[in-house]
Amino acid sequence: MVQRVSDEDADLLRHFKSLGVMPGTAIEFVYQEPFEGPLVLRIGGKLVRITPQAAREVFVDPALAAEAQQ
């Protein structure tokens, strides 16, 4: 579950919004592409890719995701 995203970069924040990476959103890590490539996430029914650099600006709470599933 996304707890918060960094708001220091307005362009990155808009990019996250376009992908659906927003606080309160459940995301699932699927895999990382080879050679430090993008991370592939499942958000709702779609797969999205974000760079490792961008992923460092997304803060998640696995406990919130577990609670949401119950």
C-alpha positions as CSV (number, residue, x, y, z in Angstrom):
1,M,0.0,0.0,0.0
2,V,1.4,3.4,-1.0
3,Q,1.8,5.4,2.2
4,R,3.2,8.6,0.6
5,V,5.1,9.8,-2.4
6,S,7.7,12.5,-2.4
7,D,6.3,15.9,-3.5
8,E,9.7,17.5,-4.1
9,D,9.5,17.2,-7.9
10,A,6.3,18.3,-9.5
11,D,7.0,16.5,-12.7
12,L,7.6,13.2,-10.9
13,L,4.4,13.8,-8.9
14,R,2.4,14.2,-12.1
15,H,4.0,11.1,-13.5
16,F,3.1,9.1,-10.4
17,K,-0.5,10.4,-10.7
18,S,-0.7,9.4,-14.3
19,L,0.4,5.8,-13.4
20,G,-2.0,5.6,-10.4
21,V,0.8,5.6,-7.8
22,M,-1.0,7.6,-5.2
23,P,-1.2,7.4,-1.4
24,G,-3.8,4.8,-0.4
25,T,-3.3,2.8,-3.5
26,A,-2.5,-0.9,-3.3
27,I,0.4,-1.9,-5.5
28,E,2.1,-5.2,-6.2
29,F,5.7,-5.6,-7.1
30,V,5.8,-8.1,-10.0
31,Y,9.5,-8.0,-11.0
32,Q,12.5,-5.9,-11.9
33,E,13.7,-5.9,-15.5
34,P,17.4,-7.1,-15.9
35,F,20.4,-4.9,-15.5
36,E,18.9,-2.5,-12.9
37,G,16.0,-1.8,-15.3
38,P,12.5,-0.6,-14.4
39,L,10.4,-2.1,-11.7
40,V,7.2,-3.6,-13.0
41,L,4.2,-3.0,-10.6
42,R,0.6,-4.1,-10.8
43,I,-1.8,-1.4,-10.0
44,G,-5.4,-2.5,-10.3
45,G,-5.5,-4.6,-13.4
46,K,-2.6,-3.0,-15.2
47,L,1.1,-3.3,-15.2
48,V,3.2,-0.1,-15.0
49,R,6.9,0.4,-15.0
50,I,8.9,2.9,-13.0
51,T,12.6,3.4,-12.8
52,P,14.5,2.5,-9.7
53,Q,15.3,6.2,-9.1
54,A,11.6,7.0,-9.2
55,A,10.7,4.1,-7.0
56,R,12.9,5.5,-4.2
57,E,10.4,8.3,-4.0
58,V,7.5,6.0,-3.2
59,F,7.0,5.0,0.4
60,V,5.0,1.8,1.1
61,D,3.6,0.1,4.1
62,P,3.2,-3.6,3.7
63,A,1.1,-3.8,6.9
64,L,-1.6,-1.5,5.4
65,A,-1.9,-3.8,2.4
66,A,-2.3,-6.8,4.7
67,E,-5.1,-5.0,6.6
68,A,-6.8,-4.0,3.4
69,Q,-7.0,-7.6,2.3
70,Q,-8.7,-8.8,5.5
